[in-house]
Amino acid sequence: MPMIYHATAVKQVEILEGYRLLLTFDNGEKRVFDVEPLLTFGKFRELASPSLFRTVRVSFDTIAWSNGLDLDPEYLYEHSKTFSAEPIASL
């Protein structure tokens, strides 16, 4: 039985509307991660500021913001949805 390869590193991040991020993983897969559910927790509340949210960047194998927050790449993969251009374009 072949092994299923799950991405373990974020290679690119793009900001979408509504506190969502388009992530490209090291296996080439594009997935959408919604940060909004995290905006009620601790330091993540700071990301509700659009200017701070836009500071997201790839850092090593994951994403990070200028306030020092980052997220585990496996968490990002497991809690994101497969990218589909149609729903994104219709918003």
C-alpha positions, 0 to 999 in steps of 0.5 A: 500500500503506497504511503500518502504524503502529507505536506510538512512545510509552507512554501508560500503564503498569500492573503485572501479576504476575510482573514483567510490565507492561501498556503502553498505546501512543499508537495505543491498543494494549495490550501486555504486556512481561515485565521478568523476562529483564532482571533478570540484567543490570547495574542491572536486577538492582535491579528484582528488588526488588518495592518498586523494581519498583512505582515504574515510571511513564510518563516522557515517551514511555516508562517509568522507575523511581525508580532512573533506569532506563528503556527505549526505547519501540520496544524495549518495543513490539518485545519485548512481546506483544499483550494478551489478557485471557484468559491474564492472567486465568487466572494 
